[in-house]
Amino acid sequence: MDPALFMIGLILVFIGFIILIIGLLISSGGETKVEGGGVIVIGPIPIVFASNTRIAIVLMILAIILIILTYLLFYYPGLHPGG
C-alpha cells in the first residue's frame, strides 16, 4: 500500500469529521431543516432516493456522471493511473 495514498485518505476522513462537528455546532443554535438523499448503483441501474425533487435531480446527474466515469475507466484502461 502506498503510504502517501493512505495519508491522503486518513486526512480526508479527519476533515470529514471536522466538518461534521462544525455542522452540529452550527445547527444546535435553533430550529433546523434537514434534507438529504442517496444513490445506489446496481450494475448500470442507479436507484435515487431523496427528500425533495431538487436533491433528487442533483443526485441523478451525479449518478449519470459516475456511471460514465466508471464506463470510461473500465473500457479504456489507459485512462486510469494503474493502466
Buried (B, 14 or more C-beta within 10 A) or exposed (E): EEEEEEEEEEEEEEEEEEEEEEEEEEEEEEEEEEEEBEBEEEEEEBEBEBEEEEBBEEBBEBBEEEBEEEEEEEEEEEEEEEE
